[in-house]
Every structure is written in structure tokens, then in C-alpha cells.
Amino acid sequence: MRRRRILARALALGAAPILPSNAPLAAAAPANAPATLIRRVIDEAFNAGQFDVVDTAFTADYLDHEAGPEAPRGPEGFKGFVRAFRITFPDVEVTVEDLIAEGDRVALRVTWRGTQLGALGGVPATGLPVEFAGFHVYRFDDGKVAEHWGLQDDLGLLLQLGVVAPGAVPPTPGVTMRASRSLSGIVPSRVAGRPTY
């Protein structure tokens, strides 16, 4: 009952509903809306390796804030990323777990699944299956994808590939850790008044 009241209040304040991954596309939004377009890009480009939708879905100056400064912009930059990802994980399947559309933004929580059959950075092909989470925000301009921000569970991916040993945490300059009896086994300590992990 409490959840229903919170949801009703959020919707009354103008929040967009969260659409589960099994929601039909028609329920997500009209055919030309950002939410439907993002689902189509994921289904066609990532999951099927078909890039026709990319040329019409992205602005000429599309910017991926995750890519390095040398990465090309526009539809070609996005296609290059997807092609490289599909070389590393040719059986990639991206599942949209949650999708929120509000104004010119679409936010997603996705699950990536695939088998690493190609090199990933300096990691040679392992043949191992992986599953990891990602969170993405896309900004639209005039009905097209103009910008992307995203975060993935890179540590979880590296653990599954055997690059990082279970229980090990890669060293980070200026960060200290101490073991405790917390659920995670790591609690923050304070250095110069700032919490560190």
C-alpha cells in the first residue's frame, strides 16, 4: 500500500513511470519517442548487430562521455564502439531491466551477457561467459540521441574473467582500506577528514 502511495505521488509530481523489461514497446511510448528509440537501438545494434537504426537515431555530433577524447563522434563513433564490443563478446545480449523517460532524457538499468571470445583491452580472450550490470543516461535533441553517460560494473566483469582475484581490490592511489565485520568486508576510514574506501 505504501509503495502505491509513493508511486501515485511521484506520478502526480510529473515523474515518468519505470517500465519493466517485459513491457511491450507500445506501452513504453509512441513509436518515435526516445524510450522506444533507445530500446530499438539496443535490440538492433547491440543484440542483432544491425546498424541501420544508428544512422537515423543519432545526431551528427553525438558525444559519448565514456569514450576517450580520440573517439569519433556521431553515429560512426557509436557504431565503432558496438562493433568492437561485439568482436569481444559476439553473443552479447543486452537486457533492459528498467527504463525511465523524462523530458529529453532516457535512463536505463541494463544487464550485459556474453562470452569473451575476443581481447578486452589487455585481456586476451578467455572463452568465459560473463554477466554484468550497466546504468546509462541518454540525452535527446530534436528526437535523436545527442549524448550518453554510463557506468558499468567493470570490477564484476574483471572478476568473472579472472583478471582480478576474488576478495582482491585493485590498488587506488590515495585510498586506504581496512577490514571489518561489515557485510562487504570493507568499511571507510578517514584520511584528512574525507571518507575513503
Residue frames as qw, qx, qy, qz and C-alpha x, y, z in Angstrom:
[[0.000, 0.886, 0.463, 0.000, 0.00, 0.00, 0.00],
 [0.315, -0.786, 0.102, 0.523, 2.83, 2.40, 0.90],
 [0.417, -0.111, 0.594, 0.679, 4.52, 1.74, -2.46],
 [0.214, 0.635, 0.653, 0.353, 1.33, 2.60, -4.30],
 [0.137, -0.940, -0.238, 0.204, 1.03, 5.91, -2.45],
 [0.395, -0.584, 0.346, 0.619, 4.67, 6.78, -3.19],
 [0.370, 0.163, 0.692, 0.599, 4.24, 5.86, -6.86],
 [0.103, 0.804, 0.565, 0.154, 1.00, 7.84, -7.12],
 [0.233, -0.894, -0.041, 0.381, 2.67, 10.87, -5.54],
 [0.423, -0.357, 0.507, 0.661, 5.71, 10.60, -7.84],
 [0.299, 0.410, 0.701, 0.502, 3.50, 10.37, -10.91],
 [0.027, -0.903, -0.427, 0.049, 1.42, 13.31, -9.70],
 [0.297, -0.801, 0.164, 0.494, 4.64, 15.35, -9.42],
 [0.509, 0.772, -0.243, -0.294, 5.49, 14.56, -13.03],
 [0.337, -0.466, 0.801, 0.167, 7.84, 11.57, -12.72],
 [0.641, 0.293, -0.546, -0.454, 7.87, 9.13, -15.59],
 [0.919, -0.240, 0.209, -0.234, 6.96, 5.54, -14.77],
 [0.197, -0.498, 0.827, 0.172, 9.65, 2.87, -14.66],
 [0.836, 0.276, -0.196, -0.432, 8.98, 0.35, -17.39],
 [0.730, -0.325, 0.600, 0.042, 9.99, -3.27, -16.70],
 [0.086, -0.396, 0.750, 0.522, 11.97, -5.12, -19.35],
 [0.214, 0.264, 0.924, 0.174, 8.94, -7.21, -20.31],
 [0.296, 0.648, 0.313, -0.627, 6.76, -4.14, -21.01],
 [0.622, 0.513, 0.499, 0.318, 5.63, -4.14, -24.64],
 [0.369, 0.024, 0.174, 0.913, 7.25, -1.43, -26.74],
 [0.121, -0.611, -0.465, -0.629, 3.87, 0.14, -27.39],
 [0.532, -0.752, -0.379, 0.086, 3.46, 0.58, -23.65],
 [0.595, -0.245, -0.075, 0.762, 6.81, 2.35, -23.41],
 [0.043, 0.606, -0.001, -0.795, 5.90, 5.32, -25.59],
 [0.670, 0.675, 0.091, -0.296, 4.78, 6.30, -29.08],
 [0.909, 0.256, 0.151, 0.291, 6.88, 4.84, -31.91],
 [0.481, 0.678, -0.109, 0.545, 9.02, 7.98, -32.35],
 [0.471, -0.855, 0.092, -0.196, 9.60, 8.64, -28.64],
 [0.099, 0.719, -0.659, 0.197, 13.07, 8.47, -27.02],
 [0.622, -0.304, 0.668, -0.272, 12.29, 5.41, -24.86],
 [0.890, 0.332, 0.286, -0.122, 11.19, 3.34, -27.83],
 [0.544, 0.774, -0.318, 0.063, 14.12, 4.52, -29.92],
 [0.166, -0.650, 0.713, -0.204, 16.67, 3.52, -27.25],
 [0.774, -0.058, 0.599, -0.196, 15.09, 0.06, -26.94],
 [0.813, 0.574, 0.070, -0.064, 15.28, -0.27, -30.73],
 [0.266, 0.801, -0.525, 0.114, 18.95, 0.76, -30.77],
 [0.434, -0.453, 0.749, -0.211, 19.76, -1.84, -28.11],
 [0.833, 0.179, 0.489, -0.185, 17.77, -4.59, -29.81],
 [0.753, 0.658, 0.026, 0.011, 19.05, -3.91, -33.32],
 [0.299, 0.810, -0.467, 0.192, 22.62, -2.64, -32.83],
 [0.282, -0.541, 0.742, -0.279, 23.83, -4.46, -29.72],
 [0.711, -0.047, 0.645, -0.275, 21.73, -7.62, -29.77],
 [0.819, 0.455, 0.349, -0.035, 21.45, -8.21, -33.53],
 [0.514, -0.297, 0.420, 0.687, 24.49, -6.37, -34.94],
 [0.333, 0.642, 0.538, 0.433, 22.30, -4.39, -37.35],
 [0.336, -0.337, -0.138, 0.869, 23.27, -0.72, -37.64],
 [0.101, 0.528, 0.527, 0.658, 20.65, 0.84, -39.93],
 [0.330, -0.836, -0.437, -0.028, 18.84, 2.41, -36.97],
 [0.556, -0.479, -0.084, 0.674, 22.01, 4.15, -35.76],
 [0.313, 0.178, 0.330, 0.873, 22.32, 6.45, -38.78],
 [0.202, -0.602, -0.412, -0.653, 18.86, 7.89, -38.18],
 [0.611, -0.662, -0.432, 0.043, 18.79, 7.70, -34.36],
 [0.605, -0.475, -0.092, 0.633, 21.95, 9.70, -33.51],
 [0.154, 0.965, -0.005, -0.213, 22.87, 13.33, -34.09],
 [0.706, 0.615, -0.199, 0.290, 25.85, 14.08, -36.32],
 [0.159, 0.638, -0.515, 0.550, 27.79, 15.35, -33.28],
 [0.857, -0.435, -0.222, -0.165, 26.66, 12.64, -30.80],
 [0.108, 0.646, -0.619, 0.433, 29.02, 12.62, -27.79],
 [0.863, -0.294, -0.410, 0.021, 29.73, 9.56, -25.65],
 [0.237, -0.852, 0.334, -0.325, 31.11, 10.84, -22.35],
 [0.882, -0.341, 0.322, 0.044, 32.52, 7.37, -21.60],
 [0.833, 0.419, 0.084, 0.352, 34.65, 7.27, -24.73],
 [0.555, -0.396, 0.063, 0.729, 38.09, 8.82, -24.78],
 [0.141, 0.770, -0.016, -0.622, 38.73, 12.18, -26.45],
 [0.039, -0.363, 0.729, 0.579, 40.16, 10.41, -29.51],
 [0.352, 0.345, 0.870, -0.015, 36.90, 8.50, -30.14],
 [0.012, -0.214, -0.492, -0.844, 34.96, 9.68, -33.17],
 [0.324, 0.251, 0.453, -0.792, 31.68, 11.49, -32.57],
 [0.574, 0.250, -0.279, -0.728, 28.36, 10.96, -34.26],
 [0.940, 0.046, 0.055, -0.334, 26.77, 7.72, -35.43],
 [0.728, 0.452, -0.494, 0.149, 30.15, 6.34, -36.60],
 [0.025, -0.495, 0.683, -0.536, 31.55, 6.64, -33.06],
 [0.723, -0.153, 0.419, -0.527, 28.62, 4.68, -31.62],
 [0.928, 0.291, -0.145, -0.181, 28.84, 2.04, -34.36],
 [0.457, 0.559, -0.631, 0.284, 32.58, 1.67, -33.75],
 [0.321, -0.388, 0.671, -0.544, 32.01, 1.03, -30.06],
 [0.857, 0.036, 0.275, -0.434, 29.27, -1.54, -30.70],
 [0.817, 0.449, -0.359, -0.040, 31.34, -3.33, -33.38],
 [0.228, 0.526, -0.718, 0.395, 34.33, -3.55, -31.02],
 [0.534, -0.250, 0.582, -0.560, 32.13, -4.80, -28.19],
 [0.912, 0.199, 0.094, -0.346, 30.57, -7.43, -30.48],
 [0.621, 0.515, -0.581, 0.111, 34.05, -8.63, -31.55],
 [0.036, -0.396, 0.766, -0.506, 34.93, -9.17, -27.89],
 [0.401, 0.141, 0.782, -0.457, 31.51, -10.60, -26.99],
 [0.174, 0.031, -0.676, -0.716, 29.98, -11.89, -30.28],
 [0.310, -0.431, -0.832, -0.161, 26.99, -13.42, -28.49],
 [0.017, -0.023, -0.398, 0.917, 26.26, -10.26, -26.49],
 [0.243, -0.622, -0.680, -0.302, 22.73, -9.86, -25.19],
 [0.026, 0.108, -0.330, 0.938, 21.69, -6.62, -23.53],
 [0.257, -0.580, -0.769, -0.083, 18.52, -6.81, -21.45],
 [0.127, -0.468, 0.080, -0.871, 16.75, -3.63, -20.39],
 [0.305, -0.291, -0.825, 0.377, 15.80, -4.19, -16.76],
 [0.037, -0.771, -0.456, 0.443, 14.40, -0.71, -16.09],
 [0.313, 0.339, 0.336, 0.821, 13.82, 2.33, -18.26],
 [0.070, -0.750, -0.426, 0.501, 12.79, 5.83, -17.18],
 [0.334, 0.427, 0.371, 0.754, 11.99, 8.52, -19.72],
 [0.163, -0.812, -0.373, 0.419, 11.63, 12.14, -18.63],
 [0.121, 0.885, -0.118, -0.433, 11.79, 15.15, -20.92],
 [0.574, 0.703, -0.401, -0.124, 14.84, 14.86, -23.16],
 [0.074, -0.523, 0.832, -0.170, 16.47, 12.06, -21.08],
 [0.922, -0.075, -0.284, -0.250, 16.19, 8.29, -21.00],
 [0.220, -0.587, 0.733, -0.265, 17.81, 6.37, -18.13],
 [0.877, 0.079, -0.415, -0.227, 18.37, 2.63, -18.25],
 [0.495, -0.493, 0.704, -0.127, 19.47, -0.17, -16.00],
 [0.799, 0.381, -0.373, -0.279, 20.69, -3.00, -18.19],
 [0.762, -0.363, 0.531, 0.075, 22.25, -6.43, -17.84],
 [0.441, 0.650, -0.558, -0.268, 25.00, -7.34, -20.29],
 [0.845, -0.174, 0.505, -0.031, 25.57, -11.05, -21.02],
 [0.676, 0.658, -0.307, -0.127, 28.05, -12.66, -23.37],
 [0.926, -0.182, 0.149, 0.295, 31.11, -14.86, -23.84],
 [0.068, -0.877, 0.343, 0.331, 34.52, -13.21, -24.11],
 [0.883, 0.234, 0.331, 0.236, 35.88, -14.57, -27.39],
 [0.503, 0.692, -0.024, 0.517, 37.98, -11.53, -28.28],
 [0.481, -0.003, -0.376, 0.792, 40.55, -9.38, -26.48],
 [0.251, -0.893, -0.349, -0.134, 39.24, -6.81, -23.98],
 [0.177, -0.934, 0.308, -0.033, 41.84, -4.10, -23.55],
 [0.131, 0.612, -0.779, 0.052, 44.91, -6.07, -22.47],
 [0.625, -0.120, 0.703, -0.317, 42.90, -9.16, -21.51],
 [0.184, 0.188, -0.829, -0.494, 43.15, -11.94, -24.11],
 [0.718, -0.141, -0.355, -0.582, 40.06, -13.99, -24.97],
 [0.285, -0.302, 0.809, -0.416, 39.12, -16.30, -22.10],
 [0.389, -0.132, -0.834, -0.367, 36.09, -18.08, -23.52],
 [0.097, -0.266, -0.784, 0.552, 34.31, -17.32, -20.25],
 [0.131, -0.699, -0.570, -0.411, 30.67, -16.27, -20.01],
 [0.181, -0.055, -0.377, 0.907, 30.02, -13.00, -18.19],
 [0.176, -0.756, -0.568, -0.275, 27.06, -11.08, -16.83],
 [0.338, -0.219, -0.305, 0.863, 27.33, -7.54, -15.51],
 [0.057, 0.826, 0.521, -0.205, 25.15, -4.52, -14.83],
 [0.326, 0.149, 0.184, 0.915, 25.19, -1.14, -16.51],
 [0.034, 0.783, 0.463, -0.414, 23.47, 2.19, -15.96],
 [0.359, 0.168, 0.416, 0.818, 23.06, 4.62, -18.84],
 [0.161, 0.754, 0.349, -0.533, 21.59, 8.05, -19.47],
 [0.401, 0.293, 0.531, 0.686, 20.90, 9.30, -22.97],
 [0.112, 0.606, 0.202, -0.761, 20.05, 12.92, -23.83],
 [0.465, 0.514, 0.643, 0.326, 17.95, 13.62, -26.90],
 [0.017, 0.500, -0.081, -0.862, 17.95, 16.66, -29.16],
 [0.512, 0.377, -0.273, -0.722, 15.21, 17.03, -31.77],
 [0.931, 0.082, 0.064, -0.350, 14.24, 13.35, -31.43],
 [0.802, 0.393, -0.411, 0.185, 17.79, 11.98, -31.81],
 [0.805, -0.481, -0.109, 0.331, 20.39, 10.70, -29.34],
 [0.247, 0.906, -0.176, 0.294, 22.82, 13.57, -28.69],
 [0.001, -0.637, 0.659, -0.400, 24.77, 12.46, -25.58],
 [0.879, -0.213, -0.422, -0.070, 25.47, 9.39, -23.44],
 [0.167, -0.613, 0.639, -0.434, 26.75, 8.88, -19.91],
 [0.907, -0.114, -0.338, -0.225, 27.19, 5.42, -18.47],
 [0.278, -0.573, 0.719, -0.279, 28.61, 3.24, -15.74],
 [0.851, 0.060, -0.489, -0.184, 29.23, -0.50, -15.84],
 [0.786, -0.552, 0.271, -0.063, 30.25, -3.00, -13.19],
 [0.533, 0.674, -0.508, 0.053, 33.80, -3.20, -14.55],
 [0.217, -0.490, 0.785, -0.311, 35.14, -4.81, -11.36],
 [0.791, 0.063, 0.502, -0.344, 32.47, -7.52, -11.56],
 [0.790, 0.580, -0.149, -0.131, 33.41, -8.11, -15.21],
 [0.282, 0.674, -0.658, 0.181, 37.13, -8.38, -14.37],
 [0.508, -0.313, 0.717, -0.360, 36.37, -10.78, -11.51],
 [0.874, 0.258, 0.308, -0.275, 34.39, -13.04, -13.85],
 [0.701, 0.654, -0.282, 0.023, 37.22, -13.01, -16.39],
 [0.904, -0.258, -0.096, 0.328, 39.74, -13.95, -13.70],
 [0.412, 0.649, -0.143, 0.623, 41.72, -10.73, -14.12],
 [0.229, -0.555, 0.425, -0.677, 41.06, -9.74, -10.51],
 [0.346, -0.049, -0.915, 0.203, 41.14, -12.42, -7.80],
 [0.496, -0.665, -0.465, -0.308, 38.04, -12.76, -5.63],
 [0.617, -0.690, -0.241, 0.291, 38.47, -10.68, -2.49],
 [0.523, -0.123, 0.114, 0.836, 41.19, -8.56, -4.05],
 [0.172, 0.929, 0.271, -0.183, 40.66, -4.88, -4.69],
 [0.642, 0.484, 0.045, 0.593, 42.85, -3.14, -7.25],
 [0.432, -0.434, -0.235, 0.755, 45.08, -0.53, -5.60],
 [0.171, 0.858, 0.313, 0.370, 43.99, 3.05, -5.98],
 [0.417, 0.210, -0.286, 0.837, 46.39, 5.89, -5.11],
 [0.154, -0.285, 0.217, -0.921, 45.30, 7.88, -2.06],
 [0.758, -0.301, -0.204, -0.541, 42.71, 5.33, -0.96],
 [0.016, -0.321, 0.874, -0.363, 43.05, 3.26, 2.18],
 [0.755, -0.233, -0.428, -0.438, 41.04, 0.24, 3.27],
 [0.142, -0.325, 0.823, -0.444, 40.64, -1.69, 6.45],
 [0.418, -0.199, -0.858, -0.224, 38.84, -4.94, 7.03],
 [0.381, -0.190, 0.439, -0.791, 35.87, -5.09, 9.34],
 [0.232, 0.192, 0.942, -0.146, 32.91, -7.26, 10.13],
 [0.464, 0.421, 0.041, -0.778, 30.66, -5.37, 7.74],
 [0.837, 0.354, 0.379, -0.174, 28.78, -7.21, 5.02],
 [0.635, 0.751, -0.178, 0.022, 31.21, -6.05, 2.35],
 [0.874, -0.166, -0.064, 0.453, 34.30, -6.68, 4.48],
 [0.422, 0.192, 0.010, 0.886, 35.45, -3.12, 3.81],
 [0.142, -0.879, -0.428, 0.157, 34.42, 0.00, 5.64],
 [0.334, 0.813, -0.047, 0.474, 35.54, 3.54, 5.05],
 [0.603, -0.440, -0.242, 0.619, 38.34, 5.01, 7.07],
 [0.093, 0.985, 0.137, -0.039, 39.08, 8.70, 7.31],
 [0.655, -0.012, 0.104, 0.749, 42.10, 10.40, 5.81],
 [0.142, -0.003, 0.045, 0.989, 42.39, 14.16, 6.27],
 [0.333, 0.287, 0.390, -0.809, 38.70, 14.36, 7.20],
 [0.598, 0.280, -0.382, -0.647, 37.49, 12.69, 4.00],
 [0.851, -0.064, 0.482, -0.200, 35.93, 9.23, 3.91],
 [0.303, 0.515, -0.722, -0.347, 37.91, 6.76, 1.82],
 [0.937, -0.001, 0.142, -0.320, 37.18, 3.19, 0.88]]
